[in-house]
Amino acid sequence: MPVNYLKSGSVSWHPKSRRQRLIAWGLWFSGLALFCICWRVISENTIWEFLYDADEQALSLLGRMVPPDWQVTGSLLAPLWDTINIATIGTLLGLLIAFPLAFLAARNTSPHPVLRGFALLVIVSSRSINALIWAMLLVTIVGPGVFAGMLAIALRSIGFLGKLLYEAIEEVEVGPVEAVRSTGASPMQVLQVAIWPQIKPAFAGISVYRWDINIRESTTLGLVGAGGIGLAMNAAINNLAWAQVATVFVLIFLTVLLSEWVSANVRRHVS
């Protein structure tokens, strides 16, 4: 039942109208119908017989992965370092492009509606494609290796960073901006003196948060040939070397824990 809050603080209850009840039931029915359709499509494309002994297969695979093969740890440090570099340099490249795009996309700093539309188009286009898809395309264009992985992370990061940054720019306080502008300052001086100090904490926090996400995403890019530890993991899977796969999993887990710790500490210091 809808609720009205009166000025006195008391609550006023009143029943829904017939039209509201029909709309509510229609939404519930539509959701149920959509669920049934999706379930039917999934069922038709699933071989349920494979699920009958899934628990046995999982236990068998786990038995082949434990204990991990620690002897290959030394050979995995180089691709692990490549993964960290892919995430770090890719994030920096994404920042270099997303930073000016954010100012073009924000309503209060964009110089022209056409430029704002272009910036928003780039941001949306970047966010709509997963990093793994970018990597597949770039491996075809520039060849396999770390360079393709860096570009994939950068292209994926542009949309994420640009969106959050331009939203932070639009939320700046107007008072300091108008005060600096009234002194006859140029647009660049307004950005430097009035806007940048307000968005700097958000800029640092968003950047580190994206880097933390990119560490996770870059671990899988090697599956499509974009370098990093994912390449070693793919080779171990193809060779059925499950103990080595377990070692890769452990190293990825430790790297993600480290990136999470760094990200949390940086965000805490800049907030």
N, C-alpha and C positions, 0 to 999 in steps of 0.2 A: 504494500500500500504506500502511496506517495506520502511524504512527510513535509510539513511546513513548519519552519521555526519562527515563532512569533517574537516580537521585540522584547516581551517580558521574559523570554528564555524558555517558555513552555513549548511543548510539541503538539501540533495539530495534525491529526490523522484523518484522511478522507479516502474513500474507495476509488479505484481506477475506473475510468469510463469504459464503456463497451468497446470503443475504438482502441483504447490503450490495451485492453485485454486481448483483443484480436491480433494486434500487432505483436504483443509479447508471445502469444501462442504461435503466430506465424514464424517468428524468429526461431523459437524452439524447434518447430517442425522442420524448418529449412536446415538448421544445424544437424538435426538427426538424419535427414535425408542425405546431406552431404557426407556425414560419417559413414552411412551405409554404402554409398557409392564408392567412397575411397576404400572401404574395407573390401568391397567386391573386387575392385581393380587390383589391390594388393594380393588378395587370395588367388586370383587368376594368374598372377605372375610370381607366385611363390610355390616352390616344390616342398610341400609340408613333410614329405617323407624324410628329408634331411634333418628335420627337427626332432625326429623320434629318438635318435641317439646322439643329440647335440651335447648332452652332458658328458657322455663317455668320450666324445671327440675332444671336448675342452679339457678334460682331465688328462687325456693322452698327450695333447699338445703341451699342457703345463708340465707334465713329467719330462718331456723332451727339452724344455727350456730351463729347467732347474737341475743342477746349479748353472748359473751363467758361466760362459767361457771367458774368464778374466785375462787369459793370455793375449787376447786380441785388443785389450784396452789401449795399449800403446799405439796401435795402428789406427785407432778410432779418434785419437786426440786431434789429428790434423783436420779431418772432415768436421769434427765438432767445432773447432775454431773457425772453419769456413762458415758453418751455420751461424755462429755468433756475428761474424763479419757481414754475412748476408742480411741479417736482421738490423744491425747497427747502421751500415752504409745505406741500406734500402730505406730505413726510417729517415736518415738525414736527407737523402735525395727527395723523398716525399715531402719533407718539411720545406725544402727550398722552393718547391712548386706550390705547395698548399698555402704557405704564408701569404704571398701576394694575392692568390686566388681568394683567400678569406676576406681580405679587404675589398676586393672587387665584388664579392657576393653579399657583403653586409649592406643593409639598406642605408645605414647612416654614414658609410664611407665610400660607397660605390659612386664613381663619377658620372655614370650614364646607365640607363636601364638596359641597353644592349650589352654592355660589358658585364652587367650583373647577370643577365640571362646566360651569357656565354660561360661565366664562372660557375654558375649553378649547374649548367649542363655538364661541364667537366667533372664537377664533384659527384653528381649523380651517376655519371657513366663509370667513374672509377669505383664507386661503392657497389655497383650492380654486378661486378664480375669478381669472382673469388680469386685469391692469389694463386691457387693451383691451376685455374684456367688461364690466367695471365702467363704462368710459367710454361704451360703447354704451348701457347702461342709463341712466346719468346724463344723457346728452345728451337722451334721451327725456323724462326727468323734469324737469330744471332748464333744459334748453335747451342749445344749442351754446355753446362758449366756454371760456375759461380756468378758470372756476369748476368746471365739470364735470370738467376734467382734474385739478385739485387734489384734488377729492373722490375721484376714481378712484385716484390715487396713494396717498392717505391710506388708503382702504379696503383696498387691496392690501398696504400696508406694515404694517397692524396685525398680521396673522398672522405675517409674517416677524419683525418686531421682538418681538412678544409671545412667540413660541416660543423664540427665542434668549435673551431676557432671563430668562424663567422657568427655563430650564435653567441659566443662570448663577447665579440665586438659589438653586437647589437644590444647587449645588456649593460654596456658601460653607462656610468652616470653622466647625464647631460651637462650638469653644472660646470665641472672642470673644463669640458670641451668648449662650452660657450665662453667661459672666462678667458681661455687662451685665444680663442678666435677673435674676441673683442679687442685684443691688443694689436690686431693686424697681422697675426702670425700666418704663415703660409700653410697650405694643407699638410705638407710634410712635417712642419713644425708642430701642428696640432696632433698629428699621429704620434710624433716622438714624445711630446711633453704631456699630453692629456690622455691619449688612448692607450699607448703602450704600457705605462706604469699600471694601468688598471687590469690589463689582460695578461701581464707577464706571469703571475702565478698560475693562471689557467693554461697558458702556453706551455710552461714547464711541466705541469701535471699531465696534460693531454699528450705531450710528446713522449714522456717516459712511459705512460700507460700504453701508448701505441707500440713502443719498442718492446714492451713486455709481451704484447699480443704477437708481434712479429717473430719473437723468439720461438713461440709455439708453432706459428705457421711455417717458418723456414725449415723446421725439422722434417716436414713432409714433402718439400719441393723436390728433393732428390728422387722421389718416386717417379717423376716424369723427366729426370735428367738435368735438373737445375742446380745440381751440386749440393754440398753439405752432407750431414750425417745420414740424411734420408737415402742417399745414393748407396752408402754402405749397408743400410738396413734392407734396401731392395735387393742388393746382391746376396745378402745372407738368406733372405726369404727364398730367392730363386734357387739357391744351393741347398735349401732345406736344412741350413745350419741354425737350428732353433736356439741353441745355447748362445750363439753369437747375437741372434736377434734379442735375446734377453739382456745381454750386455748393453746393446744399443738402447734398449728401453730404460735401463737403469741410468745411463749417462744422460739421456734426454730428460728423465725425471729430475736428476740433480741439477741440470742446467736450468730447467724451468723454475725449480725452487730458488736458485740463486737469482734469476731475473726477477722473480716475484719479490724477493727480499730487497733487492736494489730499488725496484719500482716503488715499493711501499715506503722505504726510507726517504727517497727523493720527494715523493708526494707529501710526506709528512713535514719535511723541512720547508717546502715552498708554500704550503697552505697557511 
